Amino acid sequence: MIELSREAFEDAVADALDSIPPELTRLMSNVVILVEDEAPPEDPDLLGLYEGVPLTERDGDWAAGALPDRITIFRNPTLAVCESVEEVVEEVAVTVVHEIAHHFGIDDARLHALGWD
């Protein structure tokens, strides 16, 4: 497993978010991006997770009192599948895009069809 500090990993997540076009980030609504060291025990190899209601499924009454959607990027599983810092940065960028796509209602099948494996 590659060594990368929590701070450096969070910087990679921030850089990935900064690379998302502003016209998309302006459309993101009621979502928070988090970094956790470990994935859930039931899926320990998970690199990222979107939890919430995709924008495509929200209706006019949805926002009243709703907690923010959560996108969590998991540090240790990501480090475990990468062999270099550069690969970590690339994997984080792909994972961030993947989870943001879920926020916009794009499912895994469509992401794979678009080449986001």
C-alpha positions in Angstrom: 0.0 0.0 0.0 1.3 3.4 -0.9 1.9 5.9 1.9 0.1 9.3 1.6 -0.8 11.5 4.5 -4.4 12.3 5.3 -3.7 16.0 4.4 -2.1 15.1 1.0 -5.1 12.8 0.3 -7.6 15.5 1.2 -5.6 17.9 -1.1 -6.0 15.4 -3.9 -9.8 15.3 -3.3 -9.9 19.1 -3.3 -7.9 19.2 -6.5 -10.3 16.7 -8.1 -13.3 18.9 -7.0 -11.5 22.0 -8.4 -11.2 20.2 -11.8 -15.0 19.8 -12.1 -16.3 22.5 -14.4 -18.0 25.4 -12.6 -21.1 25.1 -14.6 -21.6 21.6 -13.0 -20.6 22.5 -9.5 -23.1 25.4 -9.5 -25.8 22.8 -10.2 -24.8 20.6 -7.2 -27.4 21.1 -4.5 -27.3 20.2 -0.8 -24.2 17.9 -1.0 -21.2 17.6 1.2 -17.9 15.9 0.2 -16.1 14.0 3.0 -12.9 11.9 3.4 -12.9 8.9 5.6 -10.0 6.5 6.2 -11.9 3.3 6.0 -14.8 2.1 3.9 -17.8 0.5 5.5 -17.1 -3.0 6.9 -19.7 -4.6 4.6 -17.7 -3.2 1.6 -14.1 -2.7 2.7 -12.8 -2.2 -0.9 -15.1 0.6 -1.7 -13.3 3.8 -3.0 -16.2 6.2 -2.8 -19.9 6.3 -1.9 -22.8 8.6 -2.7 -25.6 8.7 -0.2 -28.6 10.8 -0.9 -31.4 11.7 -3.3 -30.1 12.3 -6.9 -31.1 15.6 -8.4 -33.2 13.7 -11.0 -35.4 12.2 -8.2 -36.0 15.4 -6.2 -39.3 17.1 -6.3 -40.4 20.6 -5.3 -41.0 19.7 -1.7 -37.8 17.7 -1.3 -35.4 20.3 0.2 -37.5 21.3 3.2 -35.5 20.0 6.1 -33.5 17.5 4.1 -30.0 16.7 5.3 -27.3 17.2 2.8 -26.4 14.4 0.4 -23.0 12.8 1.2 -20.1 11.9 -1.1 -17.5 10.1 0.9 -14.0 9.2 -0.6 -12.3 6.4 1.3 -8.5 6.9 1.8 -7.1 3.5 2.8 -8.9 1.4 0.1 -7.8 3.9 -2.5 -4.2 3.8 -1.3 -4.4 0.0 -1.3 -5.2 -0.2 -5.0 -2.6 2.3 -6.2 1.2 1.9 -6.7 2.2 5.6 -6.9 1.1 9.0 -5.7 0.3 9.9 -9.3 -2.0 6.9 -9.5 -3.7 7.9 -6.2 -4.4 11.4 -7.7 -5.8 9.9 -10.8 -8.0 7.3 -8.9 -9.3 10.1 -6.6 -10.2 12.2 -9.6 -12.1 9.3 -11.2 -13.8 8.4 -7.9 -14.9 12.0 -7.3 -16.4 12.3 -10.8 -18.1 8.9 -10.4 -19.8 9.9 -7.1 -20.8 13.4 -8.4 -22.3 11.6 -11.4 -24.5 9.7 -9.0 -25.6 13.0 -7.4 -26.8 14.0 -10.9 -28.7 10.7 -11.3 -26.2 8.9 -13.5 -26.0 5.2 -12.6 -23.0 2.8 -12.8 -24.1 1.3 -16.1 -24.2 4.7 -17.8 -20.9 5.6 -16.3 -19.3 2.4 -17.7 -20.9 3.1 -21.1 -19.2 6.5 -21.0 -15.8 5.0 -20.2 -15.7 5.7 -16.5 -14.6 2.3 -15.3 
